């Protein structure tokens, strides 16, 4: 339930001319808080009276009494699809919901890690490490579901999840995609990315063996 005193303060701030009448209601409420419902009724009756029916700020009064809820924009870390990406399909809604939840938890864990580092909070860092380990375990379970859905177990290409027009889609990184930096000096790349890298350097690729060699040639 809204606070009567704060509501009256906002109305008076909007129009100081209302202070004489509303101030009396507020004082009675402060003396006899058990009669809050009666004073709410008195306030509403006054605001709906003929005296205020043509008030120039009547719409603002309504907003104070019944503020419109602002739609909170969800923030995620998914990149948008690049023109060179190969889209394998959109994630089914049940999996997409889990992925979004996991992403939000990952963002929250990252924020806590920054806080723990800045404040040198050992206990908070311990909590962060536990959260990160659980997130890593859940991420592996998620990828099992995704690979099962798209039947990807026979492919060695590194796939990723991106956003397109509000949907989460599974993509194969395109030729212009940036290789994933694992650590300083170490770049993780699949066969296609490696070939594109060689092509960029102008190196002949004819000597490169096919991705899947017969057992006797491995």
N, C-alpha and C positions, 0 to 999 in steps of 0.2 A: 504493500500500500504506500502511496506517495506521502511524503511528509507535509503536513498542512502548513507548518510554519515556513518551510522553504518555498512552498508554492506561493504563499502570500507575499514573501519577500521578492520573488521574481515578478509578481504582478505589480507590486509597488514600484520596483525598479523600472518596469516598462512604462508605467504612468504614475508619477508621484501624487497625482490628484486623487488616487484611490486610497491613499494612506489613512485618511480619517476614518473611513468605514471599515476597511480591511484590518487596520491596526487594532480596532476594538475587538474584532473577531479573534485575532491572534492573541491578544492579552487574555481573553476568556479561555482560549484553548490552553494557554500556558498555566493558568490557574486550575483548570479542571480538565486535564488530559483524558479522563475517563469518558468525557462527552465528545470525543473527537468526531464521531459520526454526525452528531447534531450540528457541530460547527462547520463540517464539510457541507452539510445540507444548507446551512445559512449562507455560506460562501457561494454555492452554486445558484441559490435562489436570487442572490444579489446580482451575480454576473448575468443571469438570464432575465433580469428585470427590464422593464421598458426604458429605464434610465440609461442602461448600457447597450440597448439593442442596436443603436446606431454609432457605437463607439468606433472611431477610425482605426483602432488597433485590435478589433474584435478577433481577427484571424490569429493574431499573435497570442491572444488570451487562450484560444483553443489549443494552440501548440504547447503552451505552458501546462495546461491541464491534461492534455493528451498528446504528448510529443510523438512524432512519427519515428518509427524505428529505422535507423540507418542500416542499409544492407552492407554488412561487413564483407569486404573483398578478400577472398582467400588468397594466400600467397604460397606459391609452390616454386620449386627449383627446376622444373622441367624446361628444357630448351625447346624452341620452336623448330619445326621441321625445316631442313635446308633443302633447296631445290634439287640438289644432287642425291639426297637420301632416297633409298629404296624402301617404300612403305610396305610392310608385310601384312598389315591389317590393324584394326583398332582393337584394343583390349576389351574383352567382355566386361560389362558393368560391374559384376561381382568382384572381378580381379582388379579392375580400375579403382574401385573404392578402397580396396586394401592397399594398393600402391600409393594412392593419395594420402591415406592415413600414415603410411610408413614414411612418406616424404615429409609430412608435417612434423612427425616425431624426430626425424633426422635433423631438420632445421632447428627444432627446439634444443636438441642435444648439442648442436654446433654453437648455439647461443650460450648455453650453460658452460661449454668448454672455454669460450672466450672469457666469460665472467670468472671462471675458476682460475684461469691463467692470470688475469689482471689483478685479482684480489689475493692470489696465492692461497686459495682456500683448498686445503688438502682433503677435507671431508667431501666438499662438492666435487672435486676432481675424481674421487673414488666413485661417487654416484654416476658421474659422466662416463667413466670407463665401463661400468656395469651396463649402463644404457646402451653404449656403443656396441658392446659385445652382443647384447640381445638383439639389437637392430641388425647386426651382421648375420646372425643366425636366421632371423626372420627374412632378410633379403635373399638368402640362399633358398629358403623354402618358397619364396615368391617366384624366383626364377625357375624352380622346378615346375610350378604350376603353369608359368608362361610357356616354357619349352614343351610341356605336355600338350598345351592347347594348340600351339602352332607346329607341333611335331618337328622340333629343331635338333633332336639328339644326334642326327647324322651330319650336322653342320658345325664347322669349327669357327665360323665367322662371329666376331664380337657384335652382338646386337645391343641396342639401347632403346630406352623409352623416351619419346618426345611428345610435344603437344601440338595438335593441329585443330584449329577451330573449336576449341573447348574439349576435344577428345584426346585421350591418350592412345598413342599408336606405337607399334613396334617397328623399328626401322633398322636397315643395314646402312651403316655409315657410307656416304658417297665418296667419290674420288677426292673431293675438296675438303672432306671432313678432317679435322685436326686430330692426329694420333693422341691417345690417352697417355699423359705423363704420369708414370707410376712413382718415380722418385728422381731426384736430380741426376741427369745423365742416363736415365733408363726410360725408353719409350716402348709402350706396349702397342703392337700392331698386328693385324691379321694378315693373311696372304695377299689379299687385294690391296690393302694399304701399303704393304711392302713393295708390291709391283708398281704401284703408282708413285711411290717414293723413288724407285729406280728410274722410272720413266722421266720423272722430274729432273733427275741428275743426268739424263741422257745415256744411261747404261743399257747395253744390249741385254734383253731378257731371254733370248733364245736358249741360253744354257741352263735356265732355271727349270728344275724338274717339276712335273705336275704335282698338284697338292696331294692327291691320293695315289701313292705308289703301290704296286703289287708287293706282297710280303717279301718275295725273294729279292726285291731291289732295295728294301729298307735296311 
